[in-house]
């Protein structure tokens, strides 16, 4: 069975190409022939030019739609849908093509009778004469086929009766709006931007979380390190098992400066250790008795008072560090005139005095005391010096030392807590400090203690020392360990025998010669108090019976007779006391 796409292979009927469908396939139709004896009319090929005289008569263009213009004489109007050249003109009557149902759609009222039609898809036509076959029209995509033309003189058909309806899409291409594609692109960009913003927000959130974790880790490590350094870390502090203590004494941070008060009138000295415990935020003034035994550079034993006067501040600081196990950062020598100026600079001080103090410049013994006993006494510079150096008749040396501590605490309460202001006050004094201590260091240190003293966190305590100058067990466990954070290292009792020598020969250099002899003999030399006069004979005195043999060895070393050895009172820091008389003849 042949159709419009089959060129009729194997048959005798010729076909000709009329066009292409919307898929690009060729469309054929049977070739039309004219009866014998008649001139053959060439079929109209819509894709080619008209040939011969007709082309020359029509000219360049023609009106294929027969708009009614006057045609030249002798020329029939061209009907684009009249493929047989019937010469009837444009209006040849309405033709009804067949579409394969073997009959026409029908003839409108008043039209010619229905003619059998040719099936362009290859089906056999109906029998009978077929003077004319409807032309097969090729279908071009997006373009409607040629409309059926009404016959001349026939009324125009109503589109509603014919069922045809014309649309713009049949004659022109409709461009698709580009706004939709732009909207799609904008939407894709918007979606992409939203995704990128979300990813960026997640990345920033992760970065913040990581940074916060690092900061917390550093804070935790720093906190643990501080607790370990301060001895507060649970399980590692030696004071965990002791109730009432929170920080190991040895792990606390302390700043210590030694203060030596020199009485320029009497010649005596007083020593205090100012301690600033930065861990517990407490300050303390540790009063050190002059009888404390120290070991000098040459290994000999001496007292604190002798060391301050003879060895100087550096050697004394080193000896104190060795005995107390501390780390004294500097020495402040404070003579009584500077103490008076300091008290006047801070605007007087208030002290709870424990005794009346006479005026040292008063000539009348019945004159009123310079300092009165009582609580909250206001002391000027002169009064403060008199009270700090006063030692009543029959009083122990510790009483005067405690008064010095009261004056120092009163000064700290009135001193400025600002380091710069405190430094200015020290600079105003015009002190010559012993290196490595500087005015800035001393001013900052005193400002810190001033702040503690004003807040009630500053106390004064006395270092307990035994009669022989060694530290007691109470001092070792209490003041030395808890306050100073050190370990007591007093000279061993089994060390060399300490000998106190008093020169009463009337010859100054004989005391020095006796010192050399004793040191060479393996004894520890202690310089005794100055003799009030001369003695005719020398004496060697021991206090305990167990020390008699040592006293005999001292007499033999000095070249004194053994009968000069007697039992009696000796200084607290010595086992044997020697009084050199005029009978002493040092070896040459």
KAMOZI-V859977 format. One record per backbone hydrogen bond with DSSP energy under -1.0 kcal/mol. NH is the residue of the N-H (numbers start at 1). CO is the residue of the C=O. If there is no record, write none. Layout:
# KAMOZI-V859977
((NH,CO) (NH,CO))
This chain:
# KAMOZI-V859977
((6,3) (11,8) (16,29) (18,27) (19,27) (21,25) (24,21) (27,19) (28,4) (29,16) (31,14) (38,35) (48,45) (56,52) (57,53) (58,54) (59,55) (64,62) (66,63) (75,72) (82,79) (92,90) (111,108) (122,119) (143,140) (144,170) (154,151) (161,158) (162,158) (163,159) (170,167) (171,168) (172,168) (182,178) (183,179) (184,180) (185,181) (186,182) (187,183) (188,184) (189,185) (190,186) (191,187) (192,188) (193,189) (194,190) (195,191) (196,192) (197,193) (198,194) (199,195) (200,196) (201,197) (202,198) (203,199) (204,200) (205,201) (206,202) (207,203) (208,204) (209,205) (210,206) (211,207) (212,208) (213,209) (214,210) (215,211) (216,212) (217,213) (218,214) (219,215) (220,216) (221,217) (222,218) (223,219) (224,220) (225,221) (226,222) (227,223) (228,224) (229,225) (230,226) (232,227) (233,227) (236,233) (240,237) (245,242) (252,249) (255,276) (257,274) (258,330) (259,272) (260,332) (261,270) (262,334) (263,268) (267,263) (270,261) (272,259) (273,286) (274,257) (275,284) (276,255) (277,282) (278,253) (278,276) (279,253) (281,277) (282,277) (283,457) (284,275) (285,459) (286,273) (287,461) (288,271) (292,289) (293,469) (294,302) (296,300) (299,296) (302,294) (304,292) (305,290) (307,303) (308,304) (309,305) (310,306) (312,307) (316,312) (317,313) (318,314) (319,315) (320,316) (321,317) (322,318) (323,319) (324,320) (325,321) (329,256) (332,258) (334,260) (336,262) (339,335) (340,336) (341,337) (342,338) (343,339) (344,340) (345,341) (346,342) (348,343) (349,379) (351,377) (353,351) (353,374) (357,371) (362,359) (367,364) (370,357) (371,357) (374,353) (377,351) (379,349) (384,380) (385,381) (386,382) (387,383) (388,384) (389,385) (395,392) (401,397) (402,398) (403,399) (404,400) (405,401) (406,402) (407,403) (408,404) (409,405) (410,406) (411,407) (412,408) (413,409) (414,410) (415,411) (422,418) (423,419) (424,420) (425,421) (426,422) (427,423) (428,424) (429,425) (437,434) (442,438) (443,439) (444,440) (445,441) (446,442) (447,443) (448,444) (449,445) (450,446) (451,447) (452,448) (453,449) (454,450) (455,451) (456,453) (457,452) (459,283) (461,285) (463,287) (466,470) (469,466) (476,472) (477,473) (478,474) (480,475) (482,478) (483,479) (484,479) (486,480) (489,323) (495,492) (499,524) (500,576) (501,526) (502,578) (504,580) (513,509) (514,510) (515,511) (516,512) (517,513) (518,514) (519,515) (520,516) (521,517) (522,519) (523,518) (524,497) (526,499) (528,501) (535,504) (539,579) (540,564) (541,577) (542,566) (547,544) (548,545) (551,547) (552,548) (553,549) (554,550) (555,551) (556,552) (557,553) (558,554) (560,555) (564,561) (565,562) (566,540) (568,542) (574,571) (575,498) (576,498) (577,541) (578,500) (579,539) (580,502) (582,535) (584,581))
